[in-house]
Amino acid sequence: MPDNYLPDVRNQYEALPYPARNPQDEHQRLIHTWLEDLPMINHYGFAGRQSFGDGFRALVAGGGTGDATIFLAEQLRHTNARIVHLDMSLAALDIARERARIRGLANIDWVHDSLLNLPTLGLEKFDYINCSGVLHHLADPDLGFRALLGVLADGGAMGLMVYATTGRTGVYQMQSLMRQVHAALAGDAPADAARKVAQTRDLLASLPAGNWFRRSEDLHQDHRTSDAGLYDLLLHSQDRAYSVGELFDWFGDGPAGHGLHLAFSDVQRGRAPYLPRMVLGSKPPAMAQALAALPRRQQYEMAELMIGSIITHSLYVTRSAASTAPYGDAQYIPFFFHEPLTGEMAAQVFASNRGQPFVLNHEHSGMAFKVNPGRYGPQILRLIDGQKSFAEIFEQFRASWKGQAQAPDNAALFADFADSYEALNALDRLLLRHPAAAGAAGA
């Protein structure tokens, strides 16, 4: 392997493969990764039209011990799709390979290498690329991103995760503290990984309540789960974070940007944490309406600072905004996702205030915000079953119309349902797919 990676980073992941996984656990459970749910990839990456057949190819770049790879491969098990798992840590790759063996997955190709070498590996281009938690550990993150972009097929999509600056404030203060502590206690020889972990755990147990990491500790879990997790969070040798504005500059419309489209989806919360009207809660200030009219980037930058709890940015990156399934096209099929929700259940919630705006308290995401259900929102929600298109739903709605005036046309119904759709779609609980992909894997 050419020496174009950071040796300390590689050595860390050889000694402490991340995330810590026991392959035998595959007998009991399948770990889901937020960005790799096929219906999400389809909605945000392929305008809801991807069938995941016809030789679909996915790359998991810096796949570690295999969470994203195993989840993708399991969903695509009965297709002719192939997944390439690439990682520079042989220890991590061996764990991922054993997990796949236990599951009987034969649709994965294994590559022990650095993603920086992608231009020289001779791999065919990929329809989907996952790169989660990797770019922020590179000496030159843009060099890594350009390597990924070079193997992305035309019309393809990437799912990326990088660290978020504001939510990790306490983490970086703790990293700085531990570097000083380790240096002061090193003696004649630098501390090894095991000693650094032990010293960090010892100090964590005695931190005062005012410490910024203690104040935000509920946002982080890695240091509680394993030594590998603690090291990755608090002792990493190469680690940086990004504000949402920096990501727009980098991937999007910045002076040196790549001109790509970004669709953010925070784990369990969707893009809701990036929208001021949803972050400001059930009693928003008078300015909330004006903030909601601002350009998307401005809203996202403000919301990240308002909410303070975004510790990673998860997003889909595509070459066109048209890659997101469009609301307002009657051909599309709406379906509930990410939790056991039916049309009847949703209708009851949205009818709770008799057609007037109400506060949606969403337990699974912790978000609470006002929603205008419109005149017909509950009736439309009741007809969503994951099989009927909007055209069919609207026809069924009109078939039971009892008003003296003429029943509303599709345009009027789309306009009336818009705020209900925005609320549920912003949480990634209501997605769309095109009929051409109705039988797709994961649909």
N, C-alpha and C positions, 0 to 999 in steps of 0.2 A: 504494500500500500504506500503510495507516495507520501512524503512527509509534508503535506499541506494542511494538516489539521493541527489543533493545539494538543500537545502530548499530555498535559495535565488533565485535560477534559477526557481524552480517551482512557487514560489510566484510571480516572475516577469510575467510568462506566464499566471497565473491566473488573475492578475490585468490588464495585457496588452496582450491579446491573439495576437499571431503573425502568419502570417502577418495579419494586420488589414483588415477585410473583412465584407461587409454587405451582408448577405444571399440573400436579395432581388435583388441584382445585377445579380443573376443567371438567372433572367428572360430576361436579355439583352445580356449576353456574357458568353463564356466559356473561362476560363484562361488556357492557354497551359503552361506546364512546359517542359523545353528543354529535359531532360533525359527521360521523360515518353512517348514520341511519340513512338507508337508501332513499326513502321518501323526502328527507331533507336535502340530500344531494340533488335529487331530481328537481325539487321545487326551486332551489336557489342556483343550481348549476346548469340545468338543461331545460328551463322553461316548462318543466313538468312533462317533457316529451321523451325522456330516456327510458328505454326498455331493459337496459343492462344485459342485453344479449349481443349477438353479432360480434363476438370477439372483444367485448369491453375489457379495457386494460386499466388497472389501478397501480399506483406506486405509493408505498408508505416509506417515506424518506426519513431516516433516523427513527426507525420503528421500535427501537428499544426491545423490551421483553415481549412486545407483540399485541398489546390491547387492540389497537386500531386494525392491525392485520388480521387477527383472529376474527374480530367482529365482521369485517368486510367479507372475509372468506366464507364464514358461516352463512351469511345472507346470500352469497352468490354461489353456494355449493351446487345447486342444481342448474347452473348456467354454464356456458363455455367461456366465462370471464376468467382472466388470470390476474393475480396480484403479485407484485414484486415487493419483497421486504428487504430493505437495504439498511444496514447499520455498520458502524465502524467497530463496535464492541463485539468480539466473538463470544464473550460470556453472555451478553444479552441475547444475541442471535441464537445461541444454543438453547436458551430457555424458551424463546418464541417457537423454535423448531419443534421442541418437545411438546409444547402445548398443542401445536397443529397435529403432531403425530397421535396424541391421545384422542383428539377429536376426529381423526380420520380425514383430515382436509388435504386434498391432493391438488389444489388449485393455486398454490403459492410457490414462487421461485425465490430462492434465498441468495442474497448478494452481500458478501462481507467486504464493505468498502465505505468510503466517505461520500456523502452527497456532492462534495466539491468535485468529485471525479466523474460525475454524470456525463459531462461532454465527451469523455473518452471511453465510456463503457459499451458503446454500440447498442444500446437498448432501443427498441421501437418506442414511438411516442405513446403517451398515456392519456386516456380520457379523463381520469381523475387522479389527483396527487394529494396525499395527506402529508403534511409536515407540521407536526404538533410538538411544541416545546423544544425546537431545535435551532431555529435561526438566531435566537437571542443568545445562544452559546457559541456562536462563531466569531472569530476575530473580525471578519468582514461579512456581516449578514447579507448585504446586497449581492456579494459574489455568490453566496449560496442561493439566494432567490433567483438570480439570473441563470444559475445552473438548472434549477427546477423549471423555470419558464422555458428554457431551451428544449425540454423534453415533454412539454405539454402540447397535446394535439390541438389543432385549430378547433375552436368550439368546446374545448375542455374546461375543466374547473379545478380549482385548488381549495382544499380545506386547511386553513392555517391556524395555529395558536401561538401567540407570543405573550410575554409578560406585560402587564399593565402598570404604569408608573404609580398612579395615585394610590391604588389599593395595596401596593407592596411597599409603601413608605417605611413601615416598621421593619420589614424584611431587610431592606438595605442598611438601615441603622444597625440591625443585629449582625449582618455580615461584616460591617466595618468594625463593630465591637469585637467580634470573634477573631478577626485578623490581628487586632492589637493584643488580645489575650493570648492567642497561640504564640505570637512572636515573643511576648514577655516571658512565657513559661517554657519556651523551647529548650533552653539550656544549651548544651553542646551540639544537639542534633534536632532538626525540625521534627515536629510531632507527626506521626503517621496518621492515617485516616481513623483508625480505631481510637487513638488517643484524642484526636480532635472531636470526634463524636462524643466521647465520654466527658470531656471538658465542657462541651456545649450543653449537654443534658444537665450537668451539674449546675451550670450557671442559670439555665432556664428555670430550674426549680426554685431559684431564689431571687428572681428579678422583682423589683418593686412594682407596685401597681401602676405607677406613672410611666413606665417604659412603653415606648410606642408599639413595640411588638406585642407586649402583653395586652395593650389596649385593643389591638386588632387581631388577636390570636384566634378568635372564633372564625376568621376568614380562611384560615390555613389548617390543613390536616396532615400534610406530608411528614412533619416532624413527629407526629404521634404514631404513624403507621409502621415505620421501619427506619433503620440506620441509613439506608439508601435514600429514603425520603428526606430525612433530616439533613443529610449532606447536600442533597440537590437543592434544598430550600435555603439553607443558612450558611453553607460552607463552599459553595461553588466557586471555582477559580475564574470563570468567565461567564458573566451574567449581566444582562442589561434589560431595560424595560422601555416601553413606548407609550406615549399618550395617544389617544385616538387621532388627534390632529397630525401627529408624526406619521401615523400609518396612512392617512389620506395623502400626505406629502410623498411618502415612500412608494406606495403601490398605485396611488391615484394621480391626482392632478398637480402635484408639486412641481417646482421648476426642474427637478431631476427625477421626477416620478416616472412610473411605467405606464400611466394612462389607463389603468384597469378599473373595473367596477368592484366595489366592496360591499358585501352584505354581512353585517355583523349578527351574531347569534350567541349571546352569553349562555353558558350551560344552565339549563333549567328555566332561564328567564327570557330567552330570545333577544330581540332588539329592544324590549321594554326598558332596560336600564339605560339606554341611550336616548330616550325620548323624555324631555322635561315634563310634558304633561302627565306622563306615567310615573316619573320619579317623584314629582311634587305631591303625590298622594291624594287623599280623599278631600282635602281642603286646600286646593291650590291657590296661590296668590292671584291678584287681578292680572298680573303680567303674563300668566300662563298661556292665555290665548295668543298673545303677541309672540311669545317664544315659539309656539307651535307653528307659526307662519314663517319662521326663519328657514334658510337653506338647511338641508339635512346635515351637512358637516358641522355647522355652527351649533345645531341642536345637540349633536352627539358630543361635541367638545364640552359644552356646558353641562350636560347631564352626567358625564363621567366625573366632573368635579363636584356636582351636587350629591350624587349617590355615595361616592367614596368607597364602594365595596366591590368594584370590578377589579379582580386581581389578575385576570388573564383576558386577552382579547381573542375570541374565537370568531372566525369569519370565513366566508367563501369569497374567493377572488376569481373573477372571470373577465374576459375581454370585452364584454358588452352588458349593459344594464338589461338588455332583453333576455338575458339568461335566467332572470327571475320570472316565475310563472305569473302571468298578468291577471290582476283582478279586473273584472268588467267584460271578460270574454265568456259568453254563455256556453261555449263548448266545454269549458273546464269543469272538472268534478271536484267539489270541495269535500274534504274528509278531516275528521278529528284525529289528533295524534298526540303522543307522549303521555297520555293518561287515559284511563277508561271513562270516556265521555261519550254520551249519546245525544242525539238531537233533542230528545225529550228532556234530558237533564239540563242541557244548555238553555232550552226554551224556558224552563221554569225559573232559572236564574235571571234571564234577561227580561222576564215578565214580572219580576218581583216588585217593581215600582209603577206598574200600570202604564207603561209607555213613556214615563218620564226618566230623565237621566238618573242613574243609580251608581253606587260605588261597587265596583267589582273587586272583592277581596279574594285574591287567588292564592290559595293555601300552598300549592306546590312550589310556587316561585317566590312567595312572600311579597308580591307586588299588589298594591291597592290603588285604584284610580277610577275616575268617573268615566262612564260610558253612556252614550245616547243610543238606546236600542231602536229608535225610529218607530214608525207606526206598525211595521210589519216584521221587525227583527225576530221576535219569538216564533212567529209562524214559519218563517224561512228556516230558522235553526231546527225546528221540529222535523222538517222534511229532509235534512241532511243525513244521509245514511252511508256515505262513502261510495255509492254506486251511481246515483243520479247526477247528471250534469246540472249546472245552473239553469239551463234551458228547460230541462225536465222538471226541476223543482219549481220554477216560476209557472210553468204550465199547470202543474198540480195545484199550486197556490190559486191560480185564476179559476180553475175548475170548481173550487169551493167558494168563490167570491159571492158575497150576498149584498154588497153595497148597491145603492141606487145609481151611483156614478159608474162610469166605465172602469173596469179593472185596470190597474196600472200596468204599463208595458215594461219590458225588460230594463230599459234605461232608468225608469223611475224606481224600480225595485232595487237595482244595483245602487242607486244613489241613497235610497232609504237604508239599505243594509250596510253601507260603507263603514260606519263607525263601529258596528258590531264586528264586521270582518277585521278591521284594523286592530281592534282590541285583542281578538283571539289569535290573529296571525302574528301580531307583534310578540306574543308569548310563544309562538310556534306551536299552538294547539289547534290551529285550523290551517291546513295546507291545500295546495291545488295540484292536480295532475291532468294532463290531456288524455282524452280517450284512447289515443294511440299507445299510451303507456299503461293503460288500466290493468293489464295482466302482468306488469313488470315484477321482477323480484323485489320483495319488500313492500309492494303496493298493498 
